[in-house]
Amino acid sequence: MNASFEEKSVWIQLISMVGVLGSYFVVAAHMLSRGVMVVAAFVPLFFVAVVLLVVVLVAGHTVVAIASKPEGRDERDRLIGWRAERNSSWILSVGVLTAITGMVLAIPNVWIAHLLMFSMLLSEVARYVFQLVYYRRGM
Amino acid sequence: MGTKAVRNQIRRLRFESGEMTQQALAEQVGVTRQTIVAIEGAKYAPSLELAFRIAAAFRKPLEEVFQFHQQEEK
C-alpha cells in the first residue's frame, strides 16, 4: 500500500473504531431493546470494548511499524488532520445539543449517555473518512 | 482555490539532478515521500516554507520550481 505511516494509522483507527465500538453499540442496542435501563449495566461491556480497542490499536500500529518505517507527521498530515476535524466536529455538537434537549425532556440517562457516545463515534468515523479522502484525492 | 493553480517542475528537476529519488528529496526537505508524491501530482500545494526548501534542494529560484496559474473564479 503506497501510503504514509500516518495514513495507515488512520486506516487502523477507522477499522478498529468501527469494528470494536460498532460491536458495542450492536450489543447495547440489543440490551436497550430488552428494556435494560440502568447505566451501570453497560459499564462492564463498555470497559471490555475500550480495552479491546486499545489492544487492537496497539497491535495494528505495531504491525505497521514493523512492516514500514514509522515517519513523523509533516505539514500535509497536520493540514489534513485539521481540515478533517473542522468538517466532522459538528456531528458531536449536534449530539451534545440533542442530549441537552433530551435531558430537558427527561429522557432516561441511559439513552442520553449512548446518544453522546454514538455522536462521538460518528464524529470520529467522519474525521477518519475525511482524512482518507484528503489523502487519496488531495486538497 | 484549486490546488491545480500551483504547478511545479519537481519531476523534471529530480531527473536533472541525477535522477534524485522522491525519498531522497523528501528526506532532504523534511517531509514524507507521500507528500512529495502529492506535490508532484498537484494534489497538494506546499506551504511557502516547504516550497522554498524544495527550491533550495535543487539550488533553483522558487519561480523555476513552482508556477502559479491564476484560475477564473466561478
Backbone of each chain as ProteinMPNN parsed JSONL, in Angstrom:
{"seq_chain_A": "MNASFEEKSVWIQLISMVGVLGSYFVVAAHMLSRGVMVVAAFVPLFFVAVVLLVVVLVAGHTVVAIASKPEGRDERDRLIGWRAERNSSWILSVGVLTAITGMVLAIPNVWIAHLLMFSMLLSEVARYVFQLVYYRRGM", "coords_chain_A": {"N_chain_A": [[0.856, -1.192, 0.0], [0.732, 2.065, -1.036], [1.139, 4.267, 0.992], [1.486, 6.765, 3.546], [2.88, 6.449, 6.89], [1.178, 7.755, 8.622], [-1.25, 7.789, 7.216], [-1.793, 5.074, 7.105], [-2.099, 4.669, 9.797], [-4.467, 6.067, 10.24], [-6.257, 4.446, 8.839], [-6.098, 2.141, 10.445], [-7.155, 3.114, 12.853], [-9.736, 3.811, 12.026], [-10.848, 1.333, 11.186], [-10.607, -0.203, 13.545], [-12.11, 1.309, 15.335], [-14.695, 1.328, 14.181], [-15.148, -1.438, 14.081], [-14.828, -2.387, 16.811], [-16.181, -0.501, 18.591], [-18.485, -0.322, 17.121], [-19.475, -2.926, 17.397], [-19.942, -2.854, 20.131], [-22.109, -1.052, 20.219], [-24.025, -2.484, 18.826], [-24.549, -4.623, 20.576], [-25.318, -3.124, 22.814], [-27.596, -1.865, 21.815], [-29.239, -4.041, 21.544], [-29.54, -4.752, 24.219], [-30.834, -2.459, 25.185], [-33.19, -2.633, 23.745], [-34.297, -4.732, 25.029], [-35.106, -3.648, 27.315], [-33.258, -2.872, 29.271], [-32.336, -0.461, 31.445], [-30.537, 0.634, 33.158], [-27.671, 2.464, 33.719], [-25.33, 1.465, 34.829], [-25.357, -1.206, 34.104], [-24.27, -1.29, 31.614], [-21.659, -0.661, 31.897], [-19.574, -2.721, 32.349], [-19.523, -3.915, 29.776], [-18.816, -1.724, 28.209], [-16.299, -1.186, 29.276], [-14.88, -3.494, 28.524], [-14.999, -3.129, 25.767], [-13.457, -0.79, 25.438], [-10.924, -1.625, 26.371], [-10.405, -3.65, 24.529], [-10.343, -2.126, 22.221], [-8.046, -0.574, 22.642], [-6.11, -2.605, 22.669], [-6.34, -3.614, 20.041], [-5.653, -1.336, 18.585], [-2.983, -0.896, 19.415], [-1.807, -3.304, 18.564], [-2.267, -3.184, 15.79], [-0.844, -0.838, 15.051], [1.688, -1.655, 15.784], [2.224, -3.766, 14.015], [2.17, -2.382, 11.56], [4.269, -0.611, 12.0], [6.405, -2.351, 12.111], [6.353, -3.407, 9.55], [6.705, -1.181, 7.898], [8.805, 1.686, 7.91], [8.246, 3.889, 10.582], [7.198, 7.266, 10.183], [7.477, 10.728, 11.02], [4.841, 13.183, 11.58], [4.121, 15.342, 8.914], [3.746, 18.639, 7.374], [1.605, 18.324, 5.613], [0.182, 16.155, 6.655], [-0.65, 17.298, 9.078], [-2.266, 19.426, 8.174], [-4.273, 18.039, 6.807], [-5.353, 16.657, 8.953], [-6.387, 18.798, 10.503], [-8.289, 19.931, 8.734], [-10.028, 17.797, 8.349], [-11.004, 17.475, 10.919], [-12.3, 19.901, 11.296], [-14.375, 19.583, 9.479], [-15.848, 17.536, 10.572], [-16.471, 17.93, 13.248], [-18.9, 19.097, 13.853], [-20.769, 17.108, 14.08], [-20.521, 15.944, 16.601], [-21.243, 18.184, 18.076], [-23.941, 18.472, 17.374], [-24.881, 16.119, 18.503], [-24.4, 16.63, 21.244], [-26.076, 18.848, 21.676], [-28.532, 17.667, 21.102], [-28.581, 15.807, 23.155], [-28.721, 17.501, 25.38], [-31.208, 18.611, 24.919], [-32.679, 16.293, 25.177], [-32.296, 15.789, 27.9], [-33.677, 17.909, 29.011], [-36.187, 17.149, 28.267], [-36.518, 15.036, 29.914], [-35.608, 12.452, 29.211], [-34.533, 9.057, 29.706], [-31.373, 8.542, 31.43], [-29.678, 6.592, 30.385], [-30.166, 6.534, 27.675], [-29.361, 9.105, 26.998], [-26.621, 8.973, 27.596], [-25.76, 7.047, 25.734], [-26.431, 8.3, 23.381], [-24.656, 10.449, 23.394], [-22.203, 9.054, 23.311], [-22.499, 7.734, 20.883], [-22.642, 9.858, 19.082], [-20.098, 10.814, 19.391], [-18.638, 8.658, 18.368], [-19.563, 8.666, 15.69], [-18.646, 11.176, 14.888], [-15.863, 10.846, 15.075], [-15.486, 8.75, 13.234], [-16.31, 10.032, 10.897], [-14.318, 11.966, 10.779], [-12.027, 10.392, 10.297], [-12.733, 9.317, 7.817], [-12.89, 11.629, 6.223], [-10.185, 12.376, 6.395], [-8.969, 10.23, 5.02], [-10.075, 10.568, 2.504], [-8.985, 13.054, 1.789], [-6.279, 12.339, 1.783], [-6.208, 10.557, -0.362], [-7.49, 11.868, -2.565], [-6.46, 14.386, -2.58], [-6.038, 17.897, -1.688]], "CA_chain_A": [[0.0, 0.0, 0.0], [1.548, 3.265, -1.156], [0.57, 5.258, 1.916], [2.398, 7.139, 4.633], [2.564, 5.815, 8.174], [0.014, 8.466, 9.179], [-2.462, 7.331, 6.532], [-2.056, 3.709, 7.583], [-2.593, 4.814, 11.164], [-5.881, 6.471, 10.145], [-6.992, 3.228, 8.455], [-6.17, 1.266, 11.625], [-8.09, 3.713, 13.813], [-11.096, 3.725, 11.476], [-11.321, -0.059, 11.2], [-10.794, -0.677, 14.929], [-13.205, 2.056, 15.953], [-15.956, 0.817, 13.638], [-15.291, -2.842, 14.475], [-14.997, -2.618, 18.253], [-17.281, 0.295, 19.148], [-19.69, -0.72, 16.389], [-19.973, -4.138, 18.068], [-20.5, -2.427, 21.421], [-23.422, -0.445, 20.021], [-24.971, -3.539, 18.429], [-24.943, -5.322, 21.812], [-26.028, -2.161, 23.659], [-28.925, -1.665, 21.234], [-29.994, -5.251, 21.884], [-29.878, -4.642, 25.648], [-31.83, -1.391, 25.326], [-34.468, -3.117, 23.205], [-34.872, -5.672, 26.008], [-35.569, -2.868, 28.462], [-32.219, -2.587, 30.274], [-32.315, 1.0, 31.527], [-29.598, 1.063, 34.199], [-26.385, 2.79, 33.087], [-24.294, 0.584, 35.389], [-25.389, -2.498, 33.409], [-23.5, -1.177, 30.371], [-20.262, -0.327, 32.22], [-18.629, -3.813, 32.026], [-19.453, -4.061, 28.32], [-18.056, -0.59, 27.699], [-14.915, -1.375, 29.716], [-14.3, -4.523, 27.638], [-14.845, -2.527, 24.433], [-12.328, 0.162, 25.463], [-9.684, -2.41, 26.484], [-10.239, -4.314, 23.233], [-9.977, -1.083, 21.262], [-6.633, -0.236, 22.887], [-5.302, -3.76, 22.238], [-6.36, -3.667, 18.571], [-4.893, -0.181, 18.091], [-1.551, -1.144, 19.666], [-1.384, -4.405, 17.685], [-2.275, -2.676, 14.415], [0.272, 0.09, 14.853], [2.938, -2.426, 15.89], [2.401, -4.496, 12.746], [2.512, -1.403, 10.511], [5.601, -0.061, 12.302], [7.395, -3.377, 11.752], [6.333, -3.571, 8.09], [7.245, 0.005, 7.23], [9.453, 2.579, 8.871], [7.379, 4.997, 11.004], [7.693, 8.611, 9.896], [6.768, 11.745, 11.788], [3.809, 13.914, 10.831], [4.633, 16.545, 8.262], [2.74, 19.711, 7.275], [0.409, 17.829, 4.906], [-0.57, 15.345, 7.622], [-1.293, 18.202, 10.045], [-3.335, 20.165, 7.49], [-5.354, 17.076, 6.563], [-5.989, 16.421, 10.258], [-7.169, 19.989, 10.898], [-9.453, 20.085, 7.848], [-10.963, 16.701, 8.624], [-11.648, 17.758, 12.209], [-13.217, 21.028, 11.077], [-15.544, 19.109, 8.741], [-16.589, 16.475, 11.27], [-16.751, 18.232, 14.66], [-20.303, 19.493, 14.028], [-21.584, 15.925, 14.41], [-20.512, 15.855, 18.062], [-22.017, 19.325, 18.578], [-25.358, 18.126, 17.219], [-25.151, 15.092, 19.51], [-24.449, 17.261, 22.571], [-27.298, 19.662, 21.742], [-29.661, 16.729, 21.176], [-28.559, 15.226, 24.504], [-29.237, 18.534, 26.302], [-32.656, 18.654, 24.684], [-33.221, 15.07, 25.771], [-32.307, 15.938, 29.37], [-34.786, 18.827, 29.323], [-37.425, 16.376, 28.077], [-36.477, 13.952, 30.909], [-35.353, 11.129, 28.609], [-33.655, 8.303, 30.622], [-29.93, 8.799, 31.319], [-29.006, 5.578, 29.571], [-30.289, 6.976, 26.279], [-28.526, 10.306, 26.845], [-25.222, 8.524, 27.582], [-25.477, 6.377, 24.465], [-26.506, 9.303, 22.317], [-23.381, 11.173, 23.425], [-21.134, 8.163, 22.839], [-22.713, 7.445, 19.461], [-22.266, 11.041, 18.291], [-18.629, 10.853, 19.418], [-18.183, 7.641, 17.413], [-19.84, 9.146, 14.33], [-17.755, 12.305, 14.628], [-14.522, 10.283, 14.842], [-15.503, 7.992, 11.97], [-16.36, 11.027, 9.821], [-12.986, 12.587, 10.703], [-11.117, 9.455, 9.63], [-13.122, 9.2, 6.401], [-12.418, 12.858, 5.565], [-8.727, 12.297, 6.277], [-8.61, 9.288, 3.953], [-10.444, 11.196, 1.23], [-7.962, 14.081, 1.508], [-5.015, 11.663, 1.439], [-6.311, 9.912, -1.683], [-7.908, 12.765, -3.646], [-5.761, 15.659, -2.483], [-6.796, 19.018, -1.097]], "C_chain_A": [[0.891, 1.241, 0.0], [0.946, 4.383, -0.304], [1.587, 5.557, 3.0], [1.981, 6.413, 5.914], [1.314, 6.446, 8.779], [-1.283, 7.978, 8.537], [-2.814, 5.906, 6.968], [-2.62, 3.744, 8.996], [-4.083, 5.192, 11.17], [-6.745, 5.263, 9.778], [-7.181, 2.311, 9.677], [-7.205, 1.803, 12.618], [-9.531, 3.586, 13.329], [-11.649, 2.306, 11.616], [-11.552, -0.534, 12.637], [-11.949, 0.024, 15.614], [-14.562, 1.509, 15.496], [-16.194, -0.619, 14.121], [-15.631, -3.008, 15.945], [-16.181, -1.82, 18.807], [-18.594, 0.022, 18.416], [-20.318, -1.951, 17.033], [-20.589, -3.786, 19.413], [-21.929, -1.902, 21.218], [-24.466, -1.465, 19.56], [-25.491, -4.261, 19.678], [-25.764, -4.384, 22.703], [-27.445, -1.929, 23.142], [-29.828, -2.849, 21.564], [-30.45, -5.19, 23.346], [-30.973, -3.588, 25.865], [-33.202, -1.857, 24.842], [-35.14, -4.106, 24.154], [-35.24, -4.97, 27.305], [-34.545, -2.622, 29.557], [-32.017, -1.065, 30.317], [-31.362, 1.522, 32.604], [-28.228, 1.273, 33.549], [-25.296, 1.819, 33.545], [-24.236, -0.769, 34.673], [-24.532, -2.477, 32.141], [-22.005, -0.98, 30.629], [-19.299, -1.477, 31.915], [-18.43, -3.992, 30.527], [-18.6, -2.949, 27.717], [-16.577, -0.728, 28.054], [-14.208, -2.389, 28.808], [-14.04, -3.93, 26.25], [-13.637, -1.595, 24.394], [-10.997, -0.593, 25.521], [-9.373, -3.083, 25.144], [-9.77, -3.319, 22.169], [-8.494, -0.725, 21.402], [-5.723, -1.358, 22.38], [-5.206, -3.804, 20.706], [-5.531, -2.519, 17.986], [-3.382, -0.405, 18.244], [-1.039, -2.225, 18.712], [-1.275, -3.922, 16.241], [-1.093, -1.77, 14.133], [1.626, -0.632, 14.934], [3.233, -3.146, 14.573], [2.841, -3.535, 11.641], [3.913, -0.841, 10.731], [6.698, -1.055, 11.938], [7.507, -3.477, 10.229], [6.918, -2.372, 7.361], [7.764, 0.975, 8.281], [8.5, 3.71, 9.281], [8.025, 6.348, 10.69], [6.908, 9.583, 10.76], [5.693, 12.402, 10.939], [4.465, 15.105, 10.169], [3.482, 17.535, 8.081], [1.463, 19.242, 6.577], [-0.461, 16.992, 5.842], [-1.338, 16.247, 8.593], [-2.465, 18.946, 9.406], [-4.541, 19.259, 7.235], [-6.108, 16.806, 7.87], [-6.876, 17.574, 10.671], [-8.433, 20.11, 10.051], [-10.502, 19.011, 8.126], [-11.714, 16.963, 9.927], [-12.658, 18.88, 12.061], [-14.502, 20.545, 10.407], [-16.393, 18.113, 9.52], [-17.033, 16.861, 12.677], [-18.206, 18.633, 14.903], [-21.177, 18.314, 14.444], [-21.667, 15.765, 15.932], [-21.339, 16.988, 18.669], [-23.515, 19.041, 18.497], [-25.762, 17.097, 18.275], [-25.297, 15.69, 20.906], [-25.734, 18.077, 22.71], [-28.536, 18.778, 21.846], [-29.746, 16.113, 22.571], [-29.104, 16.229, 25.53], [-30.748, 18.639, 26.162], [-33.333, 17.447, 25.326], [-33.295, 15.146, 27.284], [-33.454, 16.847, 29.805], [-36.113, 18.071, 29.236], [-37.483, 15.135, 28.981], [-36.385, 12.562, 30.285], [-34.381, 10.372, 29.525], [-32.166, 8.515, 30.333], [-29.214, 7.815, 30.395], [-29.063, 5.94, 28.08], [-29.393, 8.193, 26.01], [-27.05, 9.889, 26.7], [-24.871, 7.889, 26.23], [-25.562, 7.326, 23.274], [-25.186, 10.069, 22.227], [-22.244, 10.308, 22.869], [-21.266, 7.888, 21.344], [-22.322, 8.644, 18.595], [-20.745, 11.211, 18.285], [-18.054, 9.868, 18.403], [-18.38, 8.131, 15.977], [-18.886, 10.268, 13.932], [-16.342, 11.81, 14.302], [-14.456, 9.548, 13.506], [-15.502, 8.968, 10.79], [-14.991, 11.689, 9.648], [-12.003, 11.674, 9.962], [-11.435, 9.35, 8.138], [-12.662, 10.442, 5.637], [-10.902, 12.826, 5.367], [-8.322, 11.404, 5.11], [-8.947, 9.851, 2.57], [-9.403, 12.239, 0.836], [-6.626, 13.44, 1.127], [-5.068, 11.119, 0.007], [-6.57, 10.906, -2.808], [-7.162, 14.089, -3.651], [-6.651, 16.751, -1.915], [-6.783, 20.2, -2.049]], "O_chain_A": [[1.695, 1.444, 0.909], [0.328, 5.316, -0.818], [2.433, 4.726, 3.331], [0.892, 5.847, 6.007], [0.489, 5.755, 9.376], [-2.288, 7.778, 9.22], [-3.983, 5.579, 7.173], [-3.498, 2.958, 9.35], [-4.856, 4.702, 11.994], [-7.829, 5.075, 10.332], [-8.267, 1.781, 9.912], [-8.021, 1.051, 13.151], [-10.434, 3.293, 14.112], [-12.764, 2.102, 12.097], [-12.557, -1.184, 12.926], [-12.685, -0.59, 16.386], [-15.454, 1.262, 16.307], [-17.305, -0.971, 14.521], [-16.6, -3.684, 16.294], [-17.082, -2.392, 19.421], [-19.674, 0.117, 18.999], [-21.535, -2.021, 17.199], [-21.621, -4.336, 19.797], [-22.842, -2.266, 21.96], [-25.65, -1.326, 19.866], [-26.692, -4.485, 19.829], [-26.776, -4.789, 23.275], [-28.385, -1.809, 23.927], [-31.02, -2.686, 21.827], [-31.588, -5.53, 23.669], [-31.914, -3.802, 26.629], [-34.231, -1.531, 25.434], [-36.354, -4.307, 24.114], [-35.636, -5.613, 28.277], [-34.908, -2.208, 30.658], [-31.578, -0.464, 29.336], [-31.375, 2.71, 32.926], [-27.692, 0.369, 32.908], [-24.45, 1.403, 32.754], [-23.183, -1.407, 34.639], [-24.117, -3.529, 31.652], [-21.185, -1.112, 29.72], [-18.278, -1.238, 31.269], [-17.309, -4.196, 30.061], [-17.774, -3.189, 26.837], [-15.706, -0.427, 27.237], [-13.077, -2.164, 28.379], [-13.006, -4.19, 25.636], [-12.876, -1.605, 23.426], [-10.053, -0.249, 24.809], [-8.231, -3.085, 24.686], [-8.92, -3.629, 21.335], [-7.781, -0.59, 20.408], [-4.7, -1.102, 21.745], [-4.127, -4.005, 20.149], [-4.799, -2.706, 17.014], [-2.607, -0.14, 17.325], [0.032, -2.081, 18.122], [-0.299, -4.221, 15.553], [-0.42, -1.908, 13.112], [2.579, -0.268, 14.245], [4.364, -3.129, 14.086], [3.765, -3.829, 10.882], [4.657, -0.619, 9.775], [7.784, -0.664, 11.511], [8.603, -3.612, 9.684], [7.555, -2.527, 6.319], [7.232, 1.069, 9.387], [7.993, 4.422, 8.413], [9.221, 6.55, 10.899], [5.792, 9.282, 11.182], [5.639, 12.201, 9.726], [5.273, 15.8, 10.785], [2.376, 17.304, 8.57], [0.369, 19.701, 6.904], [-1.687, 17.103, 5.827], [-2.507, 16.006, 8.895], [-3.526, 19.084, 10.015], [-5.686, 19.667, 7.426], [-7.337, 16.737, 7.889], [-7.995, 17.363, 11.14], [-9.517, 20.36, 10.577], [-11.703, 19.282, 8.136], [-12.913, 16.705, 10.023], [-13.747, 18.822, 12.633], [-15.59, 21.029, 10.719], [-17.545, 17.873, 9.16], [-17.89, 16.189, 13.25], [-18.698, 18.524, 16.026], [-22.209, 18.501, 15.089], [-22.733, 15.49, 16.482], [-22.05, 16.785, 19.654], [-24.264, 19.33, 19.431], [-26.838, 17.186, 18.866], [-26.194, 15.316, 21.66], [-26.406, 18.009, 23.74], [-29.473, 19.092, 22.581], [-30.837, 15.919, 23.106], [-29.852, 15.857, 26.434], [-31.473, 18.743, 27.151], [-34.4, 17.554, 25.93], [-34.237, 14.635, 27.891], [-34.113, 16.603, 30.815], [-37.035, 18.312, 30.015], [-38.371, 14.295, 28.841], [-37.004, 11.614, 30.767], [-33.476, 10.997, 30.079], [-31.747, 8.648, 29.184], [-28.258, 8.177, 29.709], [-28.122, 5.681, 27.33], [-28.76, 8.303, 24.96], [-26.333, 10.371, 25.823], [-23.816, 8.165, 25.659], [-24.847, 7.166, 22.284], [-24.664, 10.307, 21.138], [-21.432, 10.768, 22.066], [-20.268, 7.819, 20.627], [-21.748, 8.482, 17.519], [-20.171, 11.687, 17.306], [-17.114, 10.185, 17.674], [-17.475, 8.024, 15.149], [-18.386, 10.313, 12.808], [-15.706, 12.298, 13.368], [-13.5, 9.7, 12.746], [-14.789, 8.764, 9.807], [-14.552, 11.943, 8.526], [-11.244, 12.13, 9.107], [-10.532, 9.301, 7.303], [-12.112, 10.333, 4.541], [-10.397, 13.201, 4.309], [-7.454, 11.76, 4.313], [-8.215, 9.645, 1.602], [-8.987, 12.299, -0.321], [-5.923, 13.941, 0.25], [-4.093, 11.213, -0.738], [-5.96, 10.818, -3.873], [-7.229, 14.834, -4.629], [-7.846, 16.557, -1.693], [-7.362, 21.243, -1.746]]}, "seq_chain_B": "MGTKAVRNQIRRLRFESGEMTQQALAEQVGVTRQTIVAIEGAKYAPSLELAFRIAAAFRKPLEEVFQFHQQEEK", "coords_chain_B": {"N_chain_B": [[-10.218, 27.961, -4.007], [-8.321, 26.1, -6.217], [-5.993, 23.398, -5.935], [-4.629, 22.837, -8.193], [-3.853, 25.184, -9.267], [-1.322, 25.76, -8.544], [1.48, 24.82, -10.073], [4.259, 22.602, -10.796], [7.769, 21.849, -11.301], [9.033, 19.67, -10.316], [9.372, 16.933, -10.871], [10.822, 16.939, -13.292], [13.087, 18.354, -12.463], [14.103, 16.654, -10.554], [14.899, 14.56, -12.165], [16.866, 15.828, -13.642], [18.662, 16.23, -11.671], [20.462, 14.107, -11.329], [18.714, 11.945, -11.326], [17.367, 12.008, -8.844], [15.768, 10.443, -6.135], [12.304, 10.327, -5.013], [12.171, 9.796, -2.332], [14.71, 10.582, -1.442], [14.608, 13.33, -1.892], [12.479, 13.956, -0.223], [13.549, 13.361, 2.305], [15.56, 15.243, 2.371], [14.172, 17.659, 2.512], [12.568, 17.338, 4.666], [9.991, 16.027, 4.821], [7.392, 13.515, 4.284], [7.697, 10.818, 1.867], [5.301, 10.469, 0.543], [4.178, 12.975, 0.623], [5.776, 14.401, -1.134], [5.09, 12.997, -3.44], [2.38, 13.758, -3.61], [2.65, 16.514, -4.009], [4.036, 16.61, -6.446], [2.102, 15.497, -8.08], [0.276, 17.504, -8.145], [-1.641, 17.441, -6.155], [-1.443, 18.547, -3.778], [-0.734, 21.677, -2.462], [2.217, 23.022, -1.441], [3.355, 24.544, 1.678], [4.656, 27.892, 1.957], [7.164, 27.881, 3.132], [7.994, 25.191, 2.823], [8.027, 25.085, 0.052], [10.13, 26.826, -0.507], [12.185, 25.359, 0.652], [12.248, 23.113, -0.987], [12.939, 24.271, -3.427], [15.463, 25.18, -2.707], [16.729, 22.766, -2.365], [17.124, 21.963, -4.945], [18.741, 23.931, -5.754], [17.651, 26.133, -7.09], [15.816, 29.073, -8.154], [12.694, 29.979, -6.575], [10.537, 30.45, -8.375], [11.256, 28.995, -10.548], [10.799, 26.453, -9.883], [8.185, 26.294, -8.897], [5.069, 27.323, -10.284], [2.529, 29.717, -10.487], [-0.767, 29.564, -11.572], [-3.244, 31.615, -12.438], [-6.645, 31.115, -11.732], [-9.907, 31.211, -13.161], [-12.553, 32.547, -11.217], [-15.498, 30.902, -10.24]], "CA_chain_B": [[-8.951, 27.948, -4.749], [-7.919, 24.728, -6.501], [-4.556, 23.185, -5.78], [-4.021, 22.737, -9.518], [-3.369, 26.512, -9.623], [0.126, 25.742, -8.324], [2.126, 23.71, -10.81], [5.679, 22.528, -10.417], [8.706, 21.159, -12.201], [9.84, 18.815, -9.437], [9.736, 15.67, -11.539], [11.905, 17.228, -14.253], [14.28, 18.758, -11.724], [14.675, 15.437, -9.936], [15.555, 13.83, -13.248], [18.081, 16.566, -13.989], [19.586, 16.195, -10.522], [20.991, 12.751, -11.2], [17.589, 11.051, -11.017], [17.131, 12.007, -7.397], [14.5, 9.755, -5.816], [11.344, 11.092, -4.206], [12.545, 9.575, -0.928], [15.887, 11.412, -1.144], [14.14, 14.721, -1.811], [11.646, 14.058, 0.993], [14.446, 13.403, 3.473], [16.312, 16.495, 2.332], [13.328, 18.809, 2.88], [11.914, 17.037, 5.938], [8.6, 15.566, 4.742], [7.297, 12.113, 3.88], [7.734, 10.619, 0.413], [3.942, 10.634, 0.016], [3.921, 14.412, 0.439], [6.429, 14.755, -2.407], [4.233, 12.413, -4.487], [1.176, 14.595, -3.705], [3.031, 17.817, -4.598], [4.341, 16.364, -7.868], [0.844, 15.225, -8.772], [-0.588, 18.689, -7.955], [-2.735, 17.137, -5.23], [-1.191, 19.306, -2.558], [0.086, 22.886, -2.64], [3.015, 23.107, -0.207], [3.48, 25.838, 2.349], [5.719, 28.717, 1.38], [8.442, 27.424, 3.692], [8.382, 23.934, 2.169], [8.348, 25.411, -1.341], [11.493, 27.373, -0.505], [13.138, 24.277, 0.963], [12.357, 22.267, -2.192], [13.727, 25.043, -4.397], [16.855, 25.188, -2.223], [17.285, 21.426, -2.587], [17.544, 21.905, -6.357], [19.548, 25.148, -5.969], [16.96, 26.909, -8.132], [14.891, 30.063, -7.581], [11.358, 29.425, -6.322], [9.641, 30.507, -9.543], [11.639, 27.992, -11.542], [10.266, 25.168, -9.411], [6.721, 26.404, -8.772], [4.419, 28.362, -11.063], [1.131, 29.937, -10.11], [-1.64, 29.847, -12.708], [-4.495, 32.223, -11.961], [-7.834, 30.425, -12.259], [-11.145, 32.003, -13.153], [-13.467, 32.188, -10.13], [-16.844, 30.611, -10.753]], "C_chain_B": [[-8.517, 26.502, -4.969], [-6.42, 24.572, -6.385], [-3.853, 23.104, -7.128], [-3.512, 24.102, -9.975], [-1.86, 26.582, -9.442], [0.707, 24.525, -9.043], [3.609, 23.697, -10.477], [6.481, 21.698, -11.409], [9.547, 20.14, -11.424], [10.298, 17.539, -10.147], [10.926, 15.869, -12.488], [13.205, 17.555, -13.516], [14.925, 17.572, -11.009], [15.467, 14.661, -10.967], [16.891, 14.486, -13.597], [19.112, 16.587, -12.855], [20.073, 14.77, -10.279], [19.935, 11.743, -10.79], [17.415, 10.881, -9.513], [15.785, 11.328, -7.112], [13.591, 10.67, -5.004], [11.7, 10.978, -2.723], [13.724, 10.47, -0.533], [15.482, 12.881, -0.992], [13.334, 14.935, -0.523], [12.524, 14.182, 2.239], [15.204, 14.73, 3.538], [15.475, 17.679, 2.817], [12.481, 18.536, 4.126], [10.431, 16.733, 5.874], [8.584, 14.092, 4.36], [7.341, 12.012, 2.347], [6.352, 10.852, -0.204], [3.591, 12.106, -0.19], [4.58, 14.901, -0.846], [5.591, 14.226, -3.581], [3.008, 13.307, -4.707], [1.501, 15.949, -4.35], [3.292, 17.646, -6.097], [3.061, 16.167, -8.685], [-0.151, 16.357, -8.652], [-1.806, 18.386, -7.093], [-2.57, 17.901, -3.921], [-0.286, 20.489, -2.887], [0.891, 23.085, -1.36], [2.977, 24.496, 0.419], [4.627, 26.601, 1.706], [7.092, 28.238, 1.861], [8.922, 26.146, 2.997], [8.767, 24.182, 0.713], [9.771, 25.965, -1.437], [12.52, 26.27, -0.251], [13.344, 23.375, -0.249], [13.209, 22.978, -3.245], [15.208, 25.039, -4.001], [17.515, 23.834, -2.461], [17.783, 21.275, -4.019], [18.475, 23.068, -6.718], [18.966, 25.975, -7.114], [16.117, 27.982, -7.448], [13.474, 29.474, -7.502], [10.502, 29.354, -7.588], [10.045, 29.537, -10.657], [11.096, 26.608, -11.158], [8.738, 25.192, -9.377], [6.214, 27.559, -9.632], [2.964, 28.472, -10.631], [0.333, 30.3, -11.353], [-2.976, 30.342, -12.183], [-5.679, 31.499, -12.589], [-9.024, 31.356, -12.175], [-12.012, 31.566, -11.988], [-14.852, 32.0, -10.694], [-17.891, 31.301, -9.902]], "O_chain_B": [[-8.362, 25.753, -4.004], [-5.663, 25.492, -6.694], [-2.637, 23.279, -7.212], [-2.803, 24.178, -10.979], [-1.19, 27.371, -10.107], [0.461, 23.377, -8.675], [4.145, 24.667, -9.941], [5.937, 20.958, -12.229], [10.652, 19.797, -11.843], [11.452, 17.126, -10.037], [11.884, 15.096, -12.493], [14.282, 17.094, -13.896], [16.148, 17.504, -10.878], [16.56, 14.167, -10.69], [17.899, 13.814, -13.815], [20.278, 16.92, -13.064], [20.088, 14.295, -9.143], [20.198, 10.817, -10.023], [17.328, 9.769, -8.993], [14.787, 11.612, -7.776], [14.036, 11.644, -4.396], [11.552, 11.933, -1.96], [13.744, 11.043, 0.556], [15.947, 13.58, -0.092], [13.482, 15.944, 0.166], [12.266, 15.009, 3.114], [15.454, 15.267, 4.617], [15.997, 18.594, 3.454], [11.756, 19.419, 4.586], [9.68, 17.129, 6.766], [9.635, 13.49, 4.139], [7.063, 12.976, 1.635], [6.237, 11.362, -1.318], [2.801, 12.444, -1.072], [4.009, 15.72, -1.566], [5.408, 14.916, -4.584], [2.638, 13.585, -5.847], [0.715, 16.465, -5.145], [2.824, 18.441, -6.913], [2.96, 16.615, -9.827], [-1.314, 16.193, -9.02], [-2.867, 18.986, -7.265], [-3.457, 17.893, -3.068], [0.771, 20.338, -3.499], [0.307, 23.297, -0.296], [2.617, 25.482, -0.224], [5.459, 26.028, 1.004], [8.053, 28.197, 1.093], [10.091, 26.025, 2.629], [9.706, 23.576, 0.197], [10.521, 25.609, -2.346], [13.588, 26.25, -0.862], [14.457, 22.923, -0.516], [14.081, 22.374, -3.87], [16.089, 24.91, -4.851], [18.715, 23.76, -2.725], [18.743, 20.55, -4.278], [18.937, 23.17, -7.855], [19.691, 26.452, -7.988], [15.74, 27.822, -6.287], [13.116, 28.584, -8.274], [9.834, 28.354, -7.849], [9.278, 29.29, -11.587], [10.958, 25.721, -12.0], [8.084, 24.23, -9.778], [6.833, 28.621, -9.705], [2.27, 27.474, -10.438], [0.694, 31.213, -12.094], [-3.737, 29.596, -11.567], [-5.727, 31.291, -13.802], [-9.144, 32.172, -11.261], [-12.203, 30.369, -11.772], [-15.333, 32.795, -11.501], [-19.086, 31.179, -10.172]]}, "name": "protein", "num_of_chains": 2, "seq": "MNASFEEKSVWIQLISMVGVLGSYFVVAAHMLSRGVMVVAAFVPLFFVAVVLLVVVLVAGHTVVAIASKPEGRDERDRLIGWRAERNSSWILSVGVLTAITGMVLAIPNVWIAHLLMFSMLLSEVARYVFQLVYYRRGMMGTKAVRNQIRRLRFESGEMTQQALAEQVGVTRQTIVAIEGAKYAPSLELAFRIAAAFRKPLEEVFQFHQQEEK"}
